[in-house]
Amino acid sequence: MADNGDLETAFDAALKLVQRAISGGLTADDGRPLTDKLGQLEFRLRTERASAVEREAVDPEWVQTTIRWVVEWAPESDLTILAALGRIARLKSPGVS
């Protein structure tokens, strides 16, 4: 089971990176602004953070789906958000040793 402090810390770190990317005007590899995608990701992270803290576990399906979605649009030049999602994915869920 993941510790709530670990859950909160991992999600907060990811949220901080997303907020930094929004304020920094992160763009896709083709130059398109990613403001909408980053806003959606921020919402998804906030929603899952609340659920994960409540159940004391990260939903592995949520992580997998979210990572795949972010890979579709995240620029190859900035993988920090994907790394933060990887940190969330590595948190142990109940029954996982």
Backbone bond lengths (Angstrom), bond angles and torsions (degrees), N, CA, C in turn:
res aa  C-N    CA-C-N  psi(-1)  N-CA   C-N-CA  omega(-1)  CA-C   N-CA-C  phi
1 M - - - 1.448 - - 1.526 108.60 -
2 A 1.304 115.46 136.13 1.465 120.23 179.64 1.526 109.65 -76.62
3 D 1.309 115.42 141.43 1.459 121.23 175.57 1.529 108.34 -73.67
4 N 1.342 117.05 137.07 1.465 119.95 -179.24 1.518 112.27 -58.37
5 G 1.324 117.13 -35.00 1.461 119.57 177.22 1.516 111.57 -62.79
6 D 1.333 116.11 -41.14 1.464 120.61 177.32 1.524 110.94 -64.84
7 L 1.338 115.67 -42.93 1.466 119.84 178.10 1.522 110.97 -59.10
8 E 1.321 114.74 -51.19 1.458 119.53 -177.98 1.522 111.38 -61.39
9 T 1.318 116.82 -43.07 1.462 121.10 -179.67 1.526 111.39 -62.83
10 A 1.325 117.17 -44.87 1.465 121.04 -178.92 1.531 111.06 -64.98
11 F 1.315 116.76 -45.30 1.459 119.76 178.75 1.523 111.53 -66.45
12 D 1.326 116.77 -42.00 1.466 120.14 179.76 1.527 111.64 -62.37
13 A 1.322 116.59 -38.27 1.468 120.07 177.92 1.528 110.51 -64.18
14 A 1.331 116.43 -42.72 1.469 120.13 178.49 1.524 110.40 -64.73
15 L 1.321 116.77 -42.62 1.464 120.42 178.83 1.524 111.62 -62.51
16 K 1.309 116.76 -39.83 1.464 120.72 178.74 1.536 110.63 -62.31
17 L 1.326 116.76 -41.37 1.463 120.20 178.53 1.521 111.78 -66.25
18 V 1.326 116.32 -39.07 1.467 119.92 178.37 1.531 109.86 -65.10
19 Q 1.311 116.90 -44.77 1.462 120.12 178.72 1.520 111.48 -62.25
20 R 1.327 116.78 -39.37 1.462 120.85 177.07 1.530 110.80 -64.43
21 A 1.336 116.30 -39.95 1.462 120.17 178.98 1.525 111.25 -65.80
22 I 1.337 116.59 -38.04 1.467 120.34 177.91 1.525 109.78 -64.86
23 S 1.326 116.61 -49.89 1.470 119.69 -177.58 1.530 111.75 -67.75
24 G 1.329 117.00 -26.90 1.457 120.77 179.17 1.515 113.89 -85.99
25 G 1.335 116.74 -3.34 1.459 119.82 178.24 1.520 114.08 69.78
26 L 1.339 116.55 39.47 1.469 120.58 179.72 1.525 110.55 -54.51
27 T 1.323 115.97 135.77 1.459 121.30 179.31 1.518 110.71 -121.18
28 A 1.323 114.96 159.63 1.463 121.36 175.90 1.525 109.01 -70.51
29 D 1.310 115.93 169.38 1.463 120.39 179.95 1.531 112.01 -57.80
30 D 1.337 116.59 -28.79 1.464 119.41 180.00 1.527 112.99 -90.55
31 G 1.348 117.05 6.85 1.453 121.38 176.14 1.520 115.62 93.56
32 R 1.332 117.20 -7.64 1.466 119.27 178.89 1.524 110.33 -67.21
33 P 1.330 117.55 141.70 1.466 120.02 176.90 1.534 110.14 -67.67
34 L 1.304 115.52 145.51 1.465 121.32 -179.24 1.528 112.53 -108.65
35 T 1.304 116.34 18.34 1.459 120.46 -176.24 1.523 112.06 -55.93
36 D 1.326 117.70 -46.09 1.468 120.55 -179.00 1.531 111.57 -64.96
37 K 1.318 116.98 -45.94 1.476 120.72 179.80 1.523 110.36 -62.60
38 L 1.316 116.24 -43.54 1.467 120.02 -179.99 1.527 110.81 -65.45
39 G 1.312 117.62 -37.40 1.458 120.92 175.96 1.514 111.60 -63.85
40 Q 1.323 116.42 -40.52 1.469 120.76 176.38 1.517 110.48 -64.00
41 L 1.322 116.51 -42.25 1.457 120.38 179.10 1.519 110.74 -63.98
42 E 1.308 117.07 -41.48 1.458 120.56 178.36 1.538 110.21 -59.60
43 F 1.317 116.63 -44.57 1.466 120.88 178.27 1.532 110.67 -61.62
44 R 1.331 116.55 -46.20 1.471 120.67 -179.84 1.525 111.16 -61.52
45 L 1.317 116.45 -41.37 1.471 120.17 179.70 1.522 110.99 -65.46
46 R 1.312 117.46 -44.03 1.471 120.52 179.41 1.530 111.39 -62.69
47 T 1.327 115.79 -42.26 1.468 120.65 -179.75 1.524 110.87 -65.27
48 E 1.332 116.74 -47.88 1.469 119.94 -178.99 1.516 111.26 -69.72
49 R 1.306 118.17 -33.10 1.467 120.85 178.00 1.521 109.64 -58.51
50 A 1.324 116.41 -47.72 1.468 120.35 -179.84 1.525 111.01 -61.57
51 S 1.318 117.16 -43.82 1.464 121.18 179.56 1.525 111.58 -66.78
52 A 1.317 116.28 -42.84 1.468 120.50 -177.87 1.522 111.11 -65.13
53 V 1.314 117.38 -41.05 1.465 120.86 178.58 1.525 109.65 -64.14
54 E 1.325 116.22 -40.68 1.463 120.24 -179.66 1.527 111.80 -64.12
55 R 1.333 117.06 -43.79 1.469 119.99 -177.72 1.531 112.46 -92.27
56 E 1.347 116.58 -2.76 1.463 123.75 -179.47 1.523 112.72 58.72
57 A 1.318 114.88 35.95 1.463 120.39 179.65 1.524 109.91 -163.19
58 V 1.303 114.97 150.84 1.458 121.44 175.03 1.523 107.75 -91.12
59 D 1.298 116.14 138.93 1.463 121.45 176.61 1.530 108.06 -77.86
60 P 1.335 117.49 111.00 1.474 119.95 -176.90 1.536 112.45 -59.15
61 E 1.312 117.64 -34.51 1.463 120.66 179.19 1.528 110.25 -66.56
62 W 1.337 116.93 -40.24 1.460 120.46 177.51 1.531 110.20 -60.72
63 V 1.322 116.23 -46.09 1.464 120.26 -179.42 1.520 110.57 -60.96
64 Q 1.313 116.60 -47.55 1.464 120.99 -178.06 1.532 111.08 -60.73
65 T 1.314 116.39 -47.48 1.465 121.38 179.89 1.519 110.80 -63.14
66 T 1.316 116.82 -42.90 1.460 121.00 -177.96 1.526 111.35 -66.57
67 I 1.310 116.49 -44.59 1.473 119.54 178.79 1.523 110.60 -61.07
68 R 1.318 117.36 -45.06 1.472 119.82 178.87 1.522 111.36 -59.93
69 W 1.327 116.32 -40.89 1.469 121.09 -179.61 1.527 110.17 -65.02
70 V 1.330 117.82 -45.13 1.457 121.45 -178.70 1.528 110.81 -65.67
71 V 1.314 117.48 -37.51 1.468 121.04 178.74 1.533 110.27 -59.31
72 E 1.324 117.09 -31.80 1.467 121.01 -179.19 1.528 112.62 -63.15
73 W 1.331 117.56 -31.33 1.465 118.88 -173.61 1.532 115.74 -125.33
74 A 1.289 119.00 -13.39 1.468 121.03 -178.24 1.535 110.19 -67.56
75 P 1.315 116.58 137.66 1.472 118.85 178.84 1.531 110.68 -70.19
76 E 1.312 115.09 142.34 1.463 119.91 179.25 1.521 111.86 -65.76
77 S 1.315 116.59 -19.38 1.464 120.60 -178.25 1.528 113.11 -79.28
78 D 1.337 117.47 -11.43 1.459 120.60 -178.47 1.523 108.93 -141.74
79 L 1.301 115.95 98.01 1.463 121.38 -177.04 1.527 112.52 -103.38
80 T 1.323 117.34 14.50 1.459 120.30 -176.31 1.525 112.49 -63.43
81 I 1.317 117.55 -37.19 1.466 120.08 179.62 1.523 109.67 -67.52
82 L 1.325 117.13 -41.60 1.464 119.42 177.27 1.523 110.89 -63.56
83 A 1.313 117.21 -37.80 1.460 120.34 177.27 1.525 110.48 -63.32
84 A 1.315 117.17 -39.90 1.467 121.01 178.51 1.529 110.77 -65.45
85 L 1.328 116.64 -38.00 1.463 119.81 176.37 1.527 110.43 -67.08
86 G 1.323 116.55 -35.03 1.466 120.49 175.79 1.512 111.54 -62.79
87 R 1.320 116.55 -37.22 1.474 120.86 176.97 1.529 109.82 -62.55
88 I 1.319 116.46 -41.31 1.472 120.06 177.12 1.527 109.74 -64.73
89 A 1.319 117.02 -42.17 1.463 121.15 -178.76 1.526 112.17 -62.16
90 R 1.316 117.14 -30.22 1.471 120.37 -177.49 1.526 113.52 -79.14
91 L 1.327 118.10 -9.05 1.459 119.80 177.28 1.523 108.45 -66.60
92 K 1.301 115.55 137.30 1.463 119.58 -177.09 1.521 110.86 -77.73
93 S 1.325 113.95 136.51 1.451 121.14 174.83 1.521 109.35 -94.42
94 P 1.344 117.54 162.64 1.464 119.10 178.05 1.527 110.63 -56.29
95 G 1.299 116.37 139.48 1.457 121.41 178.47 1.506 114.37 83.22
96 V 1.313 118.23 -1.70 1.460 122.44 179.48 1.521 107.58 -104.68
97 S 1.327 116.29 126.46 1.476 118.22 179.74 1.505 110.96 -111.28
